[in-house]
Amino acid sequence: MNMTAFGETFVTLLVIMDPVGLAPVFITLTAGLTEQARRRAAVRATLAAGTLVLLFAVFGEVILRYLDVSIESLSIAGGLLLLVLALEMLLGIDFPTGPSGDVALVPLASPLVAGPGAIATVMVLARQYGTTEGRLAVFVGILCAIAVVGASLALAELLARYVPDVIVHFVTRVLGLLLAAIGVQLILRGIHGEFP
């Protein structure tokens, strides 16, 4: 296995996905769920994000070319989604749960875990390491990074049992502001990429 490809994929995705920073966001988004529902949300978010990233590593360029969508447009769309989420967090609006809105899929799996940065990264790395051995190393790196994210969400679920609601509400407001900044940054990167 190509250890360079594995290491680059694993480390880059960990930095982009930020499993440590994701844990408090997960607690906030799932604050209204039962312990069992929160556990299911962690599993669904991990599986959905992993599937999405792997699909884009294999078929990303084909999909975007077919839809005539650029990475920059994907970045702007992800930024707008995060801005909407940030406004809900800042205004104290309850996140939708149940069939009509599953926070495990949106915004957790995408765009928070499998966002434009992660998608663009795996597409570039899959192209850069185009040999069979290189691509295998990229895929293993993706799986390991997703496993770390899953472990982070599982630990967050345990932590959520002992965190008082008032702390969750306070952290929600702070994270809302930070997510707004991340959303704006994604939009700016997309605009800069389209109009350098």
C-alpha positions as CSV (number, residue, x, y, z in Angstrom):
1,M,0.0,0.0,0.0
2,N,1.2,3.5,-0.8
3,M,1.8,5.0,2.7
4,T,2.3,8.5,1.3
5,A,-1.2,8.5,-0.3
6,F,-2.7,7.0,2.8
7,G,-1.0,9.5,5.2
8,E,-1.9,12.5,3.0
9,T,-5.5,11.4,2.7
10,F,-6.0,10.5,6.4
11,V,-4.4,13.6,7.8
12,T,-5.9,16.1,5.3
13,L,-9.4,14.7,5.9
14,L,-9.0,14.8,9.6
15,V,-8.1,18.4,9.5
16,I,-11.0,19.3,7.1
17,M,-13.6,17.2,9.0
18,D,-12.4,18.3,12.4
19,P,-13.8,15.4,14.5
20,V,-13.0,17.2,17.8
21,G,-14.8,20.4,16.8
22,L,-17.7,18.3,15.4
23,A,-18.5,16.7,18.8
24,P,-20.1,19.8,20.4
25,V,-22.0,20.6,17.2
26,F,-23.4,17.1,17.3
27,I,-24.5,17.5,20.9
28,T,-26.2,20.8,20.0
29,L,-27.9,19.4,16.9
30,T,-29.2,16.3,18.7
31,A,-30.1,18.0,22.0
32,G,-33.8,17.2,21.6
33,L,-33.3,13.6,20.8
34,T,-33.4,10.6,23.1
35,E,-30.2,8.7,23.9
36,Q,-31.1,5.9,21.5
37,A,-32.1,8.3,18.7
38,R,-28.8,10.3,19.2
39,R,-26.8,7.0,18.9
40,R,-28.7,6.2,15.7
41,A,-28.0,9.7,14.4
42,A,-24.3,9.3,15.0
43,V,-24.2,6.0,13.1
44,R,-26.3,7.4,10.2
45,A,-24.2,10.6,9.9
46,T,-21.0,8.5,9.9
47,L,-22.2,6.0,7.3
48,A,-23.8,8.7,5.1
49,A,-20.6,10.9,5.1
50,G,-18.4,7.9,4.4
51,T,-20.5,6.8,1.5
52,L,-20.7,10.3,0.1
53,V,-16.9,10.9,0.3
54,L,-16.1,7.4,-1.2
55,L,-18.6,8.0,-4.1
56,F,-17.0,11.3,-4.9
57,A,-13.5,9.8,-4.7
58,V,-14.6,7.3,-7.4
59,F,-17.1,9.1,-9.5
60,G,-16.8,12.8,-8.4
61,E,-15.4,14.2,-11.6
62,V,-17.9,12.3,-13.7
63,I,-20.9,13.5,-11.5
64,L,-19.9,17.1,-11.5
65,R,-19.1,17.1,-15.2
66,Y,-22.4,15.5,-16.0
67,L,-24.3,18.1,-13.9
68,D,-22.1,20.9,-15.2
69,V,-21.3,21.9,-11.6
70,S,-17.9,23.2,-10.5
71,I,-16.2,22.6,-7.1
72,E,-16.5,26.3,-6.5
73,S,-20.3,26.1,-7.0
74,L,-20.4,23.2,-4.6
75,S,-18.4,25.3,-2.1
76,I,-20.9,28.2,-2.4
77,A,-23.9,25.9,-1.9
78,G,-22.3,24.3,1.2
79,G,-21.6,27.7,2.6
80,L,-25.2,28.8,2.1
81,L,-26.4,25.7,3.9
82,L,-24.1,26.4,6.8
83,L,-25.3,30.0,7.0
84,V,-29.0,28.8,7.2
85,L,-28.0,26.4,10.0
86,A,-26.0,29.1,11.8
87,L,-29.0,31.5,11.8
88,E,-31.2,28.8,13.2
89,M,-28.6,28.2,16.0
90,L,-28.2,31.9,16.7
91,L,-32.0,32.6,16.8
92,G,-32.7,29.5,18.9
93,I,-34.9,27.8,16.3
94,D,-35.4,24.1,17.0
95,F,-33.8,21.8,14.5
96,P,-36.2,19.6,12.5
97,T,-36.2,15.9,13.4
98,G,-38.0,12.9,12.2
99,P,-38.9,12.1,8.6
100,S,-39.2,15.7,7.4
101,G,-35.7,16.7,8.6
102,D,-33.0,14.4,9.7
103,V,-30.0,16.3,11.2
104,A,-27.9,13.2,10.9
105,L,-27.9,13.6,7.1
106,V,-28.2,17.4,6.8
107,P,-26.3,19.2,8.1
108,L,-24.1,16.6,10.0
109,A,-23.2,14.2,7.2
110,S,-23.2,17.0,4.6
111,P,-22.0,19.7,4.6
112,L,-20.3,19.4,8.0
113,V,-18.4,16.1,7.6
114,A,-18.6,15.5,3.9
115,G,-18.5,19.1,2.8
116,P,-17.0,20.7,-0.3
117,G,-13.5,20.7,1.1
118,A,-13.6,16.9,1.8
119,I,-15.2,16.2,-1.5
120,A,-12.7,18.3,-3.5
121,T,-9.8,16.8,-1.5
122,V,-10.6,13.2,-2.2
123,M,-11.3,14.0,-5.9
124,V,-7.8,15.6,-6.2
125,L,-6.1,12.8,-4.3
126,A,-7.8,10.0,-6.3
127,R,-6.6,11.7,-9.4
128,Q,-3.1,12.4,-8.0
129,Y,-2.6,8.7,-6.9
130,G,-4.1,7.1,-10.0
131,T,-2.5,3.7,-9.7
132,T,-4.4,0.8,-8.2
133,E,-2.1,0.8,-5.2
134,G,-2.5,4.6,-4.8
135,R,-6.3,4.6,-5.0
136,L,-6.5,1.7,-2.6
137,A,-4.4,3.8,-0.1
138,V,-6.7,6.8,-0.6
139,F,-9.8,4.7,0.1
140,V,-8.2,3.2,3.2
141,G,-7.3,6.7,4.3
142,I,-10.9,7.8,3.8
143,L,-12.3,4.9,5.8
144,C,-9.9,5.5,8.7
145,A,-10.7,9.3,8.8
146,I,-14.5,8.4,8.8
147,A,-13.9,5.9,11.6
148,V,-12.3,8.7,13.7
149,V,-15.3,10.9,13.0
150,G,-17.6,8.1,14.1
151,A,-15.7,7.6,17.3
152,S,-15.9,11.3,18.0
153,L,-19.7,11.3,17.6
154,A,-20.0,8.3,19.8
155,L,-17.9,10.0,22.5
156,A,-20.0,13.1,22.1
157,E,-23.1,11.0,22.7
158,L,-21.7,9.9,26.0
159,L,-20.7,13.4,26.9
160,A,-24.2,14.7,26.1
161,R,-25.6,12.8,29.1
162,Y,-23.6,14.9,31.6
163,V,-23.8,18.4,29.9
164,P,-26.6,20.6,31.4
165,D,-29.1,22.2,29.0
166,V,-28.0,25.7,29.8
167,I,-24.5,24.9,28.7
168,V,-25.8,23.3,25.5
169,H,-27.8,26.5,24.7
170,F,-24.8,28.7,25.4
171,V,-22.5,26.6,23.2
172,T,-25.2,26.6,20.5
173,R,-25.0,30.4,20.2
174,V,-21.2,30.4,20.1
175,L,-21.1,27.6,17.5
176,G,-23.8,29.4,15.4
177,L,-21.5,32.3,15.1
178,L,-18.5,30.1,14.2
179,L,-20.6,28.1,11.7
180,A,-21.7,31.4,10.1
181,A,-18.0,32.3,9.7
182,I,-17.2,28.9,8.2
183,G,-20.2,29.3,5.8
184,V,-19.0,32.7,4.7
185,Q,-15.5,31.4,4.2
186,L,-16.8,28.6,1.9
187,I,-18.8,31.1,-0.1
188,L,-15.8,33.4,-0.4
189,R,-13.5,30.5,-1.5
190,G,-16.1,29.5,-4.1
191,I,-16.4,33.0,-5.5
192,H,-12.6,33.5,-5.5
193,G,-12.3,30.2,-7.4
194,E,-14.9,31.2,-10.0
195,F,-13.5,34.8,-10.3
196,P,-9.8,34.7,-9.4
